[in-house]
Amino acid sequence: MSSCFWINNQGMARTSLLLFLGQAVSLSLATSSFSISLITNQGVHTPLTLSFLTYLALTLAYGSIVLYRRQKLLVPWYWYVGLGIVDVLGNYLVTKAYEYTSITSVTILDCWTIAWVIILTRLVLGTRYSLWQFFGAGLCLVGLGLVVLSDSKPSAGGGPRPLYGDILVIAGTVFFAMNNTGMEFCVKKKDRVELVAMMSLFGMLATASGMATLERKSLGSISWSPQLVLAYVGNTTACFMFYTLSPFVLKMSGATLFNLSLLTSDMWAVLIRVFIYKQQVNWLYYSAYVLVAVGIFIYSNTERDPDSTQVVEDGHTCGECFPLIEENAVSRNGTLVQ
């Protein structure tokens, strides 16, 4: 009984820390989305440049730590090349979507990553899911479908080509899911610092080559202003925090609490759209929020690791304590997004 009480206290402290870190990640994502929308609204479309600045900052910070350690890579370099490329593609497509659809749609549709992660982790990592988990994920997809339905209306006010923007976001989430499946293995089995450093290095190289061919004219035609510079700095800082905290949260909790925390970034997006952009939000968005929230609650409340057991000192299993200390097995995104 005393062992269960101690485990309960430890579980509560750990959960509180995870909730705090999860909200820090969520706030970083919402801030990044807001910064990107500010840049896009000024007629500047440089998704690769935005990613390059983030990767550059991450490479300088985490690459220095890896060089200081002078250790051999725990994961072959070509795996990091793949993770970097798919992360670049996901970021590019999602950031590009801001030109065509609203910030609200981008942040909500980014939850499609959950569906792709379920598929990939089942096929690649062999993760098993219950029927309740599939039901919860299905409710999330229904809610996201309402967003697409809302954007299909001419009066939606979500951008010049909202449906096209929605398609870009969904395509980007496929690459985010591929990246997160690889990150799940690396961050739980290997080294978090090495993961961020090497993935950012190859991401930086990939975006640099893309900038030279796709965004050279766009960069040359930019009329820089203090507000625009501040938006670029804000996005880089927010993304730096996102990539710094995301692997840490994933390693401690798994993707369920991570994705549940990221869901609050959608609420921040609505507040931004209503109070800063003075836009009207279609009632379908609120219905989507309810379905997504209920779906993720069902998913997180029924997630169990059937191969794990918690044994206390007397040799018996403490069934009441087990859910508080188990580690989730599924991975996200986190992508970014976009």
N, C-alpha and C positions, 0 to 999 in steps of 0.2 A: 504493500500500500504506500509506504514511504517512498519507494523507488518510483512508483507511478506519479506521486506528487512532485518529486524532483524533476522527472521527465516532462511533466506538464508545464512547470515553471520555465524550464529550459526551452520548451517548444514555444511558449508564449513570447519569450524574449526574442527568440530567433524569428518568429513570425512578425513581430513588431518591427524588427530591423529590416526584414525583407519588404514589408509594406512601405517603410520609409524610402528604401532604395528604389523600390518599384515606382513610387510616385515621382522620385527624382528623374528616373528614366522617362516616365510619361511626360513630365514637364519639359524635358529636353526635346522630346519628339514634337510636342506642340509648339515650342519655341522655334524649332527648325522649320516647321510647316509655315508658321507665321512669317518668318524671315524670307522664305522662298516666295511666298505670295506677295510680299512687299516688293521684292526684286522683279517678279513677273509683271506686276501691275505698272511698273515704270517702263515697260517695253523691253526689258533686258532678259534674254533667253540664253543662259549659259549653264545648263545642267552639269556638263562635264567639268567646267571650271569650279563650280561649287563643290563637287566631289573631290577634285584635285586638291583644293585647299584643306579639306578635312583629312584626306589621306596624308598630305604633307605634314600636317601638325602631328598626326598619330605616329608617323614614321620617325619624325625627329624625337618625339618623346619616348616611345617604346623601343624604337630601334637602338637608341643610345643604351638602354638597359640591356638589351640582348648583346650588344657589342661589349659592354662592360663585363658581362658574365663569361664570355669567351667559351661558350659551350656549344657542342654539336646540336644541330636541330633534332628535336624529338620526333618531328613529322617530316617526311620527304618534301623538298622544296616545291616539287611540281603539284602537290596537293594544295599548297598555299596559292600557287598560280591560278588553279581552278577556282578556289574560293574568292580570290581577288577579282577575277573576271566576272563571275556571276553576280558578285556584289555590285560591281560597276554597272552592269547591265540593269540590275534591279533599280539602283538609284537613278540611272539615266531615264528609264521609262517612267518612273513615278514622278520624278522632278519635271519631266517634260509634260506630264499630265496637267500640271498647274496652269499651263497655257490654254487649256481647253475646258476644264471643269473646275468646280469650286473646291476650296480647302476642306470643306466638310466631307464631300464625296471622297476625296483622296484619302483622308484619314480613316474613314469608315471602311472603304473598300480594301484598304491595306490589311484588314482582318481576314481577307481571303487566304493569307499566308497560312492560317491555322489549318484550313482544309488540305492545302498542298503538303504541309508538314505531316499531317496524319498519314497521307498516302505514302510519302517518301520514307518516313521512319518505319512504316509497316513493311515496305518492300526492301529497304536497304538495311535497316537496323533490327528488323524483326520485332518491333514493339507491338504489343497486343492491346487491343481496345475493347471495352465492353459495349453492349448495345446502347446503354444509357449515354455513353460518351459519344457515340455516333449520333444519337438523337439530339444531344446538346449541340454538337457541331452543325447538325442539319438546321436547327432553329437559327443559328448564327447566319447560315447561308440564306435562309428565307428573309431574314432581316436585311441582309445586304442586297438581296434582290429588290426590296422596296426602295432602296436608294437609287438603283438603276431605273426603276419605274418612275420615280419622282423626277429624275434628270431627263427622262424622255419627253416631259411636257414642255412646250415652248415657254411657258411662264415660270419655269423653274429658276431662272436667273442665276444658274450655276456656272456660266461660261459660254463662249461662242459655239463650242462643239462638245457638249457634256458627255454624250454617249461615247464619242471617240476617246475623250479623256478617261472615262471609266474603263474602257478596254485597255488603255495603256497601263492603268494602275493594276488591273488584274493580271496582265502579262508580266508586269514587274514583280508581282508577288510570287510568281512561279520561280523566278530567279532568287528571290529572297528565301524561299523555302529550301531550294537547293543549297544555298549558302548556310542556312541555319542548321540543316541536317548535318553538314560537315562540321559546323562549329560545335554542335552538341557533342560529337565524338572528341574533338580536340580539347574543348574546355573541361570536359569531365575526366578524360583519360590522360591528357598531356598538360601543357602549360598555357595559362591564359595570356601572359605577357608576350610569349613567342607568337601566339595566334594573332593577336592584334597587330604586332609589329610586322610580321611577314605578310599577312593579308593586306595591310595598308601599303606596304612597299610595292607589291605587285599591282595593287589597285591604283597607286599613284602613277606607276609607269604606264598602265593601260589608259588612264584618263589623259595623261600628258600627250600620248600619241593621238588620241581622239581630238584633243583641243587643237592640235596643230593642223588638222585636216577639216574639222567640222565647225569650229568656233573662232577661227582666226579673224574673220571679218566681223563677227559679232562683237568680239572684244575690242577691236579697233574703232568701232562706231559708238562705243559707250560714252555717254556724257557723265563723268563721275561727279557725284555730289556727296556731301557729308552723310546724308540719309542713306544713300546707296552703299557707301563704304561701311557704314554701321550695320546695315542689313547683312552684308557679306561676312563681317566679323561676327555678328550674332549667330548666323547659321553655322559658321565654322566652330564656334565655341559650343553651341548646343549639340552638334554632331559629335564633337570630341567627347563630351560628357556621355552621350548616348553609347558610343562604342566602348568607352571606358567602363561604364557600369553594367551594360547588358551582359557580357560574359560572366561577370561576377554574380549577378542575380540568377542567371541561368544555371550556374554551377551549384548555387546554394538551394534553389527551389525547383528548378525545372521550368518548363515552358508554361505551365498552367497559371501560376501566380504571375509570371512575367507578362503573359498576354492579358490577364485580368487587370493588371496595373496599366498596361498600354491602352486598355479600353477607355480609361479616363481622359486620354489625350483627345478623344473624339468630343468629349464634353467641352474641353478647352477650345476646340475648333469651332463649336457652335457659339460659344461666348464671343470669340473673336469675330465671327461672321455677323452676329447680331449687333454687338456694341461698337465694333470698330469699323466694319464695312457697311453697317446700317442696312443689311440685306434681310429679306424675309425668308424664314425657314419653312419649307413645306411640312405639313403635318405628318407626311409619310416618314420624315426623318425621325420624329419622336417614336413612331411605331417601330421603326428599325432599331432604335436604341433599346426599347423594351425587349424585343425578341433577342437581340444580341446579348444583352445582359442576362436574360433568363437562360439562354443557351449556354453561355460560358459558366454560369453558376452550376447548372446541371452537370456540365462536363467536369468542372473542378471538384464538385462534391462527390463524384462517383469514380474518380481516378484512384486506382490502387495498383501497387506492384505485387503481383501474386507470388513472386519468388522471394520476397523480403519478409523477414520475421524479426520481431524485437523480443529478446529474451532477457528477463531481469535476473537478479542474483539467485533467486530460489529455483531457477530453471524453468519457470512457467512463462508462457507468452502473455504479455500485457496487451490485450486487445484494445483497451480504451486508449492506450498511449500511442499505439502504432501509427495512426493517421497523423499525429503531430510531429513525428520525427522522420517519416519516410521521405525519400527524395523522388520527385516526379521524374518520369522517364521520357517525356516528350519535349521537343525543341521548337522555337519559333524563328518572328520576327521581329521578326524586328525589327525587317526591314525596313528598312526605311522607306523605308521608305522612301521612302520617297522622299 
